[in-house]
Amino acid sequence: MRVLGIETSCDETAAAVVERDEQGHGRILSNVVLSQIAEHEPYGGVVPEIAARSHVEALDRLVARALEEADTPLKEIDAVAATAGPGLIGGLIVGLMTAKALAMAAGKPFHAVNHLEGHALTARLTDNLAFPYLLLLVSGGHTQMILVRGLGQYERLGTTIDDALGEAFDKTAKLLGLPYPGGPAVEKAALSGDPARFALPRPLKGEARLDFSFSGLKTAVRQTASELVPLSDQDVADICASFQAAVADTLADRVSRSLARFREQFPEIGEPTLVVAGGVAANKALRAVLETLCARHGFRFLAPPHILCTDNAAMIAWAGAEHAANGQGDSLDIAPRSRWPLDQAAAPLIGAGRRGAKA
């Protein structure tokens, strides 16, 4: 089975072709991603209107390139999949309408994919991972701990109650005058900083609940920086190092509780797996902390390659292939959704893919 996937939920325009065999093994035949960093850099963040227009300008040629690199003409594609949410509504409309048009023109089945499910299932594409497993999704828009029981069976164990971790990195970078995108800039500056210079808070550390919080940490960074104005290069490096250390400690505490919860629910699994996905998963310091944590708890640590942790169309094509193999498909009248939680039964919270009081 070969599926064409399209991803336009934020500021990457992407198209890919993925193959799934009868045994459930996956293979990426093409994965084309066009970043919009240059377009958004002057504004220090993603501008939705600019993102949508860029998707319109680039998507057709990216789809053609993905099909060409996969050596698979559209008529030989078995299905078309596209991100239908969550994300920026303008971008979602571009990708979803393009995918519907291609599916209709070629007479192929169509699959509307939840962007978060794409991340959740990527480890099955790369490592043929069996259900169940834990997923830590850390990106600019989401910070969640999800129990992946099976295809379409997702239980949210914890989520951010305010800011996503990637957003906290980006806003810290902007506050300190570092370039966009903020996450890599903060990580680089932290390398030459003293992580013990500033005693920043560890939000929710020690609490039994499995949620995350980064708003207070972000506020503490702002207050610390304000007291030091004008900031020297060493001040910036030390703040970044202290911020990253606080994040690492917070993640270690929050994630360890989820690992223990998984052990209680599935004692029969000898070596369970923690999958880490999302752009923040590329941070080497945080990955090292999570790897050590998994080794201590007897978990396998699995992080897909960086290009498959950030937004991409291969994960969307794969999610479509998984649902197609399960005999599922979607109508062409499905609408894009700016908010679309994986766990429909979970209580609405900011950062969980649902609209809340601040949304």
C-alpha positions in Angstrom: 0.0 0.0 0.0 1.4 3.4 -1.0 -0.1 6.6 0.5 0.5 10.2 -0.4 0.6 12.4 2.7 0.3 16.2 3.0 1.1 18.3 6.0 0.4 22.1 6.3 -0.7 22.6 10.0 1.8 25.3 10.8 4.9 26.7 9.1 6.2 23.6 7.2 4.8 22.7 3.8 5.4 19.0 3.4 4.5 16.1 1.1 5.5 12.4 1.3 4.9 9.0 0.0 5.0 6.1 2.4 4.7 2.3 1.8 3.1 -0.2 4.2 3.3 -3.9 3.6 0.9 -6.6 4.7 3.0 -7.3 7.8 2.7 -3.7 9.0 6.3 -2.7 8.1 6.7 0.8 6.8 9.1 2.4 4.3 9.5 6.1 3.4 9.7 6.5 -0.4 9.9 10.3 -0.3 9.6 13.0 2.3 9.8 16.6 1.1 9.7 19.4 3.7 9.9 23.1 3.0 10.5 25.3 6.0 9.2 28.9 6.3 11.7 30.0 8.9 13.0 32.8 6.7 9.5 34.2 6.1 8.6 34.3 9.8 12.0 35.2 11.3 11.5 39.0 11.1 8.4 38.7 13.3 10.0 36.4 15.9 7.2 33.8 15.4 4.8 32.2 13.0 2.4 34.6 11.3 -0.7 32.6 10.3 -1.6 34.6 7.2 2.0 34.4 5.8 2.1 30.7 6.6 -1.2 30.0 4.7 0.0 32.0 1.6 3.3 30.2 1.6 1.5 26.8 1.6 -0.6 27.9 -1.4 2.5 28.9 -3.3 4.6 25.8 -2.6 2.3 22.8 -2.1 1.6 21.8 -5.7 5.3 21.6 -6.6 6.1 19.7 -3.4 3.5 17.1 -4.1 4.8 16.7 -7.6 8.4 16.3 -6.2 7.3 13.8 -3.6 5.6 11.6 -6.3 8.6 11.9 -8.5 11.1 11.0 -5.8 9.0 8.0 -4.9 8.9 7.0 -8.6 5.1 6.6 -8.1 2.6 8.5 -10.4 -0.6 9.6 -8.7 -2.6 6.9 -10.5 -0.5 4.3 -8.6 -1.1 5.8 -5.2 -3.5 3.7 -3.1 -4.8 6.6 -0.9 -4.3 10.3 -0.1 -4.0 11.5 3.5 -3.8 15.1 4.9 -3.6 16.8 8.2 -7.1 18.0 9.2 -6.1 19.4 12.6 -5.1 20.6 15.1 -3.2 23.6 13.7 -3.6 27.0 12.1 -6.9 27.0 10.3 -5.6 28.8 7.1 -2.8 26.3 6.6 -5.1 23.3 7.3 -7.6 24.5 4.7 -4.8 24.6 2.0 -3.5 21.1 2.6 -6.9 19.5 3.2 -8.5 21.0 0.1 -5.5 20.0 -2.0 -5.6 16.4 -0.8 -9.4 16.2 -1.3 -9.0 17.4 -4.9 -6.2 14.9 -5.6 -8.2 12.0 -4.1 -11.3 13.0 -6.1 -9.4 13.5 -9.4 -7.6 10.2 -9.0 -10.5 8.2 -7.6 -8.6 7.3 -4.4 -9.7 6.9 -0.8 -9.1 9.9 1.4 -7.9 10.0 5.0 -8.2 13.0 7.3 -5.4 12.7 9.9 -5.0 14.2 13.4 -1.6 15.8 13.4 -1.0 14.5 17.0 -1.8 11.0 15.8 0.9 11.3 13.2 3.4 11.9 15.9 1.9 9.1 18.0 2.3 6.5 15.3 5.7 7.5 13.9 7.6 5.0 16.0 5.6 2.2 14.3 6.8 3.5 10.9 10.5 3.7 12.0 10.7 0.8 14.4 7.6 -1.3 13.9 6.8 -0.7 17.5 4.0 -2.8 19.0 1.1 -1.4 21.1 0.9 -0.3 23.9 3.6 2.4 24.6 4.0 5.8 26.2 4.4 9.0 24.1 5.9 12.2 25.3 4.9 14.9 22.7 6.9 18.1 23.2 6.5 20.8 20.6 5.8 24.4 20.1 2.1 23.8 20.4 1.7 20.7 22.6 3.2 19.1 25.7 1.4 15.9 26.5 2.0 12.5 27.9 -0.1 10.0 26.0 -0.8 6.3 26.6 -1.0 4.8 23.1 -3.1 1.6 23.6 -3.8 0.9 19.9 -4.8 2.6 16.7 -7.4 5.2 17.6 -7.0 4.4 21.3 -5.3 7.2 23.1 -5.4 8.2 26.7 -4.1 11.5 27.8 -2.2 11.0 31.1 -0.9 14.6 31.4 -0.8 17.8 29.5 0.4 21.4 30.0 -2.1 23.5 31.9 -0.7 26.7 30.3 2.2 27.0 27.9 3.7 24.3 25.7 7.4 23.6 26.3 8.4 24.7 22.8 6.5 28.0 23.3 8.4 28.5 26.6 11.7 28.0 24.7 10.7 30.4 21.9 9.5 33.1 24.3 12.6 32.8 26.4 14.7 33.3 23.3 12.7 36.3 22.2 13.0 37.9 25.7 16.8 37.5 25.7 17.2 38.8 22.1 18.2 35.4 20.6 17.3 34.6 17.0 14.3 32.7 15.8 13.6 29.7 16.0 14.2 30.0 19.8 14.6 26.4 20.9 18.0 25.8 19.1 19.2 29.3 20.0 18.5 28.7 23.7 20.2 25.3 23.6 23.3 26.7 21.9 23.6 29.6 24.4 23.2 27.2 27.3 26.3 25.3 26.3 28.5 28.2 27.6 26.3 29.1 30.6 26.2 28.2 34.3 23.0 26.2 35.1 23.4 26.8 38.8 23.6 30.6 38.7 19.9 31.3 38.9 17.5 29.3 41.1 14.5 29.1 38.7 11.3 27.2 39.7 10.4 23.6 38.8 6.7 23.9 38.2 4.5 21.1 39.6 7.5 19.1 40.7 6.5 16.6 43.4 2.8 16.7 42.7 1.0 13.5 42.1 -0.9 14.8 39.0 0.9 14.1 35.7 0.4 17.5 34.1 3.0 20.1 33.1 3.3 23.8 33.6 5.8 26.3 32.2 4.1 29.7 32.5 5.6 30.3 36.0 9.1 29.3 34.8 8.8 31.7 31.8 7.7 34.5 34.2 10.7 33.8 36.4 13.1 34.1 33.4 11.6 37.5 32.5 12.0 38.7 36.1 15.5 37.5 36.3 16.4 39.2 33.0 14.8 42.4 34.0 16.9 42.6 37.2 20.1 42.3 35.2 19.4 44.8 32.4 21.6 45.5 30.4 22.4 41.8 29.8 25.9 40.7 29.0 26.5 37.7 26.7 27.4 35.7 29.8 24.2 36.7 31.6 22.2 35.4 28.6 24.1 32.1 28.5 23.6 31.6 32.3 19.9 32.3 32.1 19.6 29.9 29.2 21.5 27.2 31.0 19.5 27.7 34.2 16.2 27.6 32.2 17.2 24.4 30.5 18.2 22.8 33.8 14.9 23.7 35.3 13.1 22.2 32.3 15.2 19.1 32.5 14.4 18.6 36.2 10.7 19.3 35.6 10.5 16.8 32.8 12.4 14.2 34.8 9.9 14.5 37.7 6.8 14.6 35.5 7.8 11.8 33.2 9.1 9.5 35.9 5.6 9.5 37.4 4.1 8.5 34.1 6.6 5.7 33.7 5.6 4.3 37.1 1.9 4.6 36.1 2.5 2.6 32.9 4.3 -0.1 34.9 1.3 -0.4 37.2 -1.1 -0.8 34.3 1.0 -3.2 32.2 3.2 -5.3 34.6 3.4 -8.0 32.0 5.5 -5.9 29.6 9.1 -6.7 30.4 10.7 -3.7 28.6 8.1 -1.0 27.9 8.9 1.9 25.6 8.8 5.7 25.9 8.6 7.4 22.6 9.6 11.1 22.5 8.4 13.2 19.5 8.0 16.9 18.6 10.6 19.5 17.8 11.8 19.9 21.4 12.8 16.2 21.3 15.9 17.4 19.3 17.3 19.1 22.3 20.4 17.0 23.3 20.4 18.0 27.0 16.7 17.0 27.4 17.2 13.8 25.5 20.1 12.8 27.7 18.0 13.3 30.8 15.1 11.3 29.4 17.4 8.5 28.3 18.9 8.3 31.8 15.4 8.3 33.3 14.3 5.4 31.0 17.4 3.3 31.8 16.7 3.8 35.5 13.1 2.7 35.2 13.8 -0.2 32.8 12.2 1.5 29.8 13.4 1.6 26.2 13.9 5.1 25.0 12.9 5.7 21.4 13.1 9.0 19.5 12.5 8.9 15.7 15.1 10.7 13.5 15.0 14.5 13.9 13.3 15.1 10.5 10.4 12.8 11.7 10.1 14.5 15.1 9.4 17.9 13.7 6.4 18.5 11.4 6.5 16.3 8.3 4.2 14.5 5.8 5.7 11.0 6.2 4.0 10.7 9.5 0.7 11.8 8.0 1.0 9.4 5.2 1.8 6.6 7.6 -1.2 7.4 9.9 -3.4 7.3 6.8 -1.9 3.9 5.8 -2.5 2.5 9.3 -6.2 3.5 9.1 -6.5 2.2 5.5 -5.1 -1.1 6.6 -7.7 -1.2 9.3 -10.5 -0.6 6.8 -11.2 3.0 7.7 -11.6 6.0 5.5 -13.1 9.5 5.6 -15.6 11.5 3.6 -14.5 14.4 1.4 -16.9 16.7 3.3 -14.8 16.5 6.5 -13.9 20.0 7.8 -10.5 21.2 9.2 -10.3 21.6 12.9 -8.0 24.1 14.7 -8.4 22.1 17.9 -8.6 18.3 17.8 -7.6 16.3 20.9 -6.5 12.8 20.6 -8.3 11.8 23.8 -11.9 12.8 23.2 -12.9 11.8 26.8 -10.3 13.9 28.6 -11.4 17.1 30.4 -10.7 20.2 28.3 -7.4 21.9 29.2 -5.3 24.5 27.6 -2.6 22.8 25.5 -4.6 19.6 25.1 -6.0 20.2 21.6 -9.3 21.5 23.0 -10.6 25.1 23.1 -10.5 26.4 26.6 -11.0 29.7 28.5 -7.9 31.3 26.9 -8.4 29.8 23.4 
